[in-house]
Amino acid sequence: MSGGEKITDIEEKIREELQSIFLDLLTSAQKLSYELATLEPKDKYSADELKDLFDSAREVVSNVKKMHRFLERYARRR
């Protein structure tokens, strides 16, 4: 898009949706990284000790799925 072109309302809505999904994905990935970094290394863990790690991992997977659905909707149109 050159400098003089104006984006449509639909394009703006798509951009905002992508930005939101990307920020959610980035935030959840940072949270997962923190959980991994702060997990004390040892041979065995209780389910309670791993709960936050698994919750964070599920959130990342959920956000990747949202991104995948977004790409399926809009990337195939082009």
FENHULIN-V167870 format. One line per field, one symbol per residue. psi: psi as a letter, one per 20 degrees, with the letter a starting at -180 (. if undefined). burial: b if it has 16 or more other C-alpha atoms within 10 Angstrom, else e. Layout:
psi=???
burial=???
//
This chain:
psi=prhiqpqrhghgggghgggggghgggghhggggggghjopprhqqrhhhighghggghgggghhgggggghhghhih.
burial=eeeeeeeeeeeeeeeeebeebbebbeebbebbeebbeeeeeeeeeeeeeeebbeebbebbeebbebbeeeeeeeeeee
//
